[in-house]
Amino acid sequence: MPLDDDDEQPPASPAETLRLIRQQQAEAARQLNPDPRLVYWPWGIAWLVGFGLFFLRFGPDDRVFVNLPEWLPLTALFVLLGAAGILSAITGARSYGQITGDSARRGQWYGVAWLLGFVSYGIILGRVTDQQPDDLARLLWAAAAVGLTGVLHVAGGAIWLDRNLFRLGIWLSAINIVGVYAGPGWHALIVALAGGGGMLIGGTIAWLNRRDRP
């Protein structure tokens, strides 16, 4: 029976066959790799706003730029980080939900590493920061969280050979060290602008590269 639909006709040449294969591979890659904006932007916004509020309320030398309630910066940061985590989990589940085997296992174990890392972080710092002055306690909480995040990003980049993730982890680790040496107040500003802003820029660049990729 003859085929009336041109889409059902076999490829006209080996070159056309190769083009179709590459097109299907590119489409599969787009479906399996989540939109970089959904990966980077929620965390970038959380860091930019959350740590920005810390700087405005607890500036260098305990300077108050905006007289916010003391509980607001930490609450806002935790809420924003929680929302970013939920969105990232949903994005990852939609992209990698059909993947099985070693790749799926790596993703699961990597998620466990994040969970254990931050549970340990909260328990350990909760035991030691009560004995520190308020400004140093806030610096310790913030620096430890950023440091752990940077290391986990480096590990994720190494696991999946993702250069963008690896470079982001190195960048976060570097600005965290700079912020710690700068001191309380300045650390929050550096992390907000260079960390949160860096994630927003990194997500935009990754999205543009993905969009322009044939």
Backbone torsions as a table, in degrees:
resi	resn	phi	psi	omega
1	MET	NA	129.3	-176.8
2	PRO	-69.9	151.5	178.9
3	LEU	-95.6	124.5	-179.2
4	ASP	-89.8	-27.4	-176.2
5	ASP	-86.4	124.3	-178.7
6	ASP	-62.5	-27.6	-178.3
7	ASP	-68.1	-18.8	-178.4
8	GLU	-94.0	-1.3	179.0
9	GLN	-75.3	145.0	177.4
10	PRO	-66.2	156.5	178.0
11	PRO	-56.2	143.9	-174.7
12	ALA	-76.1	-22.8	-175.0
13	SER	-155.9	164.6	175.0
14	PRO	-58.0	-35.0	179.3
15	ALA	-64.2	-40.0	178.3
16	GLU	-67.2	-38.2	176.7
17	THR	-60.7	-45.5	178.8
18	LEU	-62.4	-39.2	179.1
19	ARG	-63.4	-42.1	179.7
20	LEU	-65.5	-39.2	178.8
21	ILE	-63.0	-45.3	179.8
22	ARG	-64.4	-37.4	178.8
23	GLN	-64.4	-42.5	178.9
24	GLN	-67.1	-37.8	177.4
25	GLN	-64.3	-41.4	178.9
26	ALA	-64.2	-40.4	179.1
27	GLU	-66.2	-39.5	177.2
28	ALA	-63.8	-39.9	178.4
29	ALA	-63.3	-39.6	179.2
30	ARG	-65.2	-37.2	-179.6
31	GLN	-71.6	-34.3	-177.1
32	LEU	-82.7	-29.6	179.5
33	ASN	-94.8	119.6	-176.9
34	PRO	-66.7	158.5	177.3
35	ASP	-59.8	121.4	-177.8
36	PRO	-57.3	-28.6	179.2
37	ARG	-64.1	-36.5	179.3
38	LEU	-75.3	-17.7	179.2
39	VAL	-88.4	-46.0	-172.4
40	TYR	-93.3	-40.3	-171.7
41	TRP	-63.3	-43.6	179.7
42	PRO	-58.9	-40.9	178.4
43	TRP	-70.0	-38.1	178.6
44	GLY	-62.3	-43.5	178.6
45	ILE	-65.0	-42.2	179.8
46	ALA	-60.4	-44.9	-179.8
47	TRP	-70.1	-42.9	-177.3
48	LEU	-62.5	-47.2	-178.1
49	VAL	-76.0	-48.3	-175.8
50	GLY	-62.1	-53.4	180.0
51	PHE	-72.2	-26.7	174.7
52	GLY	-63.6	-40.4	176.4
53	LEU	-64.6	-37.4	176.1
54	PHE	-60.2	-43.2	179.8
55	PHE	-64.6	-41.5	-178.3
56	LEU	-67.0	-33.8	-178.3
57	ARG	-91.7	-37.3	-177.0
58	PHE	-124.0	70.5	-177.5
59	GLY	-76.1	-178.1	178.3
60	PRO	-57.2	140.5	-179.1
61	ASP	57.0	35.2	178.3
62	ASP	60.1	25.8	177.6
63	ARG	-74.8	136.6	179.5
64	VAL	-105.1	108.6	178.1
65	PHE	-80.4	-37.6	176.8
66	VAL	-133.6	126.1	-174.5
67	ASN	-79.1	74.0	177.8
68	LEU	-87.2	156.0	171.7
69	PRO	-58.2	142.0	-175.2
70	GLU	-61.4	-29.4	-177.5
71	TRP	-78.4	-17.9	-170.9
72	LEU	-65.6	-48.0	-177.2
73	PRO	-58.6	-46.2	-178.4
74	LEU	-67.0	-41.6	178.5
75	THR	-62.0	-45.9	179.8
76	ALA	-62.0	-41.1	-179.8
77	LEU	-62.6	-46.2	-179.0
78	PHE	-64.9	-40.6	179.1
79	VAL	-64.1	-45.4	-179.6
80	LEU	-66.0	-40.4	177.3
81	LEU	-65.3	-39.2	177.3
82	GLY	-63.4	-43.4	178.1
83	ALA	-63.6	-41.1	178.3
84	ALA	-63.8	-40.2	178.8
85	GLY	-63.9	-41.6	179.1
86	ILE	-64.5	-45.4	179.7
87	LEU	-63.3	-40.7	178.3
88	SER	-64.2	-39.5	179.6
89	ALA	-64.7	-42.4	179.0
90	ILE	-64.6	-43.8	179.8
91	THR	-61.6	-45.3	179.7
92	GLY	-65.4	-39.2	-179.9
93	ALA	-64.6	-39.3	179.2
94	ARG	-68.7	-34.7	-176.7
95	SER	-81.0	-41.0	-171.9
96	TYR	-108.7	6.6	-175.5
97	GLY	-61.4	-28.5	-177.4
98	GLN	-95.1	0.8	-179.9
99	ILE	-85.5	136.2	178.0
100	THR	-126.4	175.0	176.6
101	GLY	86.9	-152.2	-174.9
102	ASP	-62.0	-36.8	-179.1
103	SER	-63.1	-43.8	178.2
104	ALA	-64.5	-40.0	-179.7
105	ARG	-65.3	-40.3	177.0
106	ARG	-59.7	-44.6	179.4
107	GLY	-62.1	-41.3	179.3
108	GLN	-65.6	-45.9	-179.4
109	TRP	-66.9	-35.0	177.4
110	TYR	-65.1	-40.0	175.5
111	GLY	-62.8	-38.6	176.7
112	VAL	-63.9	-38.1	178.3
113	ALA	-60.7	-42.4	176.5
114	TRP	-61.1	-47.2	-178.1
115	LEU	-61.5	-50.8	-178.8
116	LEU	-64.2	-38.8	-179.5
117	GLY	-60.3	-46.3	-176.1
118	PHE	-80.5	-27.2	172.0
119	VAL	-65.2	-46.2	177.8
120	SER	-62.4	-41.9	178.6
121	TYR	-56.9	-47.3	-178.9
122	GLY	-65.7	-41.4	-178.1
123	ILE	-68.5	-45.9	-176.8
124	ILE	-66.2	-49.1	-178.1
125	LEU	-67.9	-31.6	176.7
126	GLY	-62.3	-23.6	-179.7
127	ARG	-86.5	-22.9	-172.1
128	VAL	-112.2	-23.0	-174.0
129	THR	-75.9	-18.2	178.3
130	ASP	-62.8	-23.4	-177.6
131	GLN	-92.9	4.5	-177.6
132	GLN	-107.0	152.3	171.3
133	PRO	-57.6	153.8	-174.0
134	ASP	-57.1	-42.6	-176.9
135	ASP	-67.4	-38.7	177.9
136	LEU	-72.8	-32.9	177.5
137	ALA	-64.1	-44.2	177.7
138	ARG	-63.5	-39.9	178.4
139	LEU	-64.0	-40.1	-179.4
140	LEU	-65.3	-45.0	178.3
141	TRP	-60.1	-48.0	-176.4
142	ALA	-67.7	-46.2	-176.5
143	ALA	-65.5	-39.2	179.2
144	ALA	-65.7	-39.8	179.6
145	ALA	-65.6	-45.1	179.7
146	VAL	-66.7	-40.6	178.9
147	GLY	-61.9	-44.1	178.6
148	LEU	-64.1	-40.9	178.4
149	THR	-61.8	-43.1	179.5
150	GLY	-61.8	-44.7	-179.8
151	VAL	-64.0	-41.7	-179.9
152	LEU	-67.3	-33.1	175.2
153	HIS	-67.2	-41.2	176.7
154	VAL	-61.0	-43.9	179.3
155	ALA	-62.8	-42.2	178.0
156	GLY	-63.4	-40.4	176.9
157	GLY	-62.8	-36.8	178.5
158	ALA	-70.0	-37.6	-178.1
159	ILE	-65.2	-46.3	-175.4
160	TRP	-102.9	8.1	-178.7
161	LEU	52.9	43.5	-180.0
162	ASP	-98.7	105.5	-176.4
163	ARG	-64.5	-38.0	-179.6
164	ASN	-63.2	-44.5	179.5
165	LEU	-66.3	-40.6	179.4
166	PHE	-63.9	-45.7	179.9
167	ARG	-65.8	-37.3	178.2
168	LEU	-63.2	-41.2	178.0
169	GLY	-61.9	-41.1	177.3
170	ILE	-65.4	-41.9	179.8
171	TRP	-62.1	-46.2	-179.9
172	LEU	-63.7	-39.7	178.1
173	SER	-63.9	-40.5	-178.5
174	ALA	-67.0	-46.9	-178.6
175	ILE	-69.4	-28.0	176.9
176	ASN	-65.1	-42.7	178.0
177	ILE	-63.4	-44.2	178.4
178	VAL	-60.4	-43.0	-179.5
179	GLY	-64.7	-39.0	178.9
180	VAL	-63.7	-43.4	178.4
181	TYR	-67.4	-31.8	177.8
182	ALA	-68.4	-33.5	174.5
183	GLY	107.7	173.6	179.9
184	PRO	-56.2	143.8	-177.6
185	GLY	89.5	-59.3	177.5
186	TRP	-64.8	-35.2	178.7
187	HIS	-58.4	-44.7	-179.8
188	ALA	-62.6	-40.5	179.8
189	LEU	-66.0	-43.8	-179.4
190	ILE	-63.9	-44.1	-179.4
191	VAL	-67.1	-39.2	-180.0
192	ALA	-62.3	-49.9	-174.7
193	LEU	-79.7	-52.7	-176.3
194	ALA	-78.1	-33.1	179.7
195	GLY	-82.2	-61.1	179.5
196	GLY	-64.3	-45.9	177.3
197	GLY	-63.0	-37.5	177.7
198	GLY	-62.6	-38.1	178.0
199	MET	-67.0	-40.4	178.3
200	LEU	-63.1	-43.4	179.0
201	ILE	-68.2	-43.2	179.6
202	GLY	-61.3	-42.0	178.3
203	GLY	-64.7	-37.9	179.0
204	THR	-66.6	-43.8	179.6
205	ILE	-64.1	-43.5	179.5
206	ALA	-63.1	-38.2	178.9
207	TRP	-67.3	-41.9	178.7
208	LEU	-64.8	-40.7	177.7
209	ASN	-63.9	-39.4	179.5
210	ARG	-67.6	-40.7	-178.9
211	ARG	-66.2	-36.6	-177.6
212	ASP	-83.8	-10.3	-178.2
213	ARG	-71.5	130.7	-178.0
214	PRO	-70.3	NA	NA
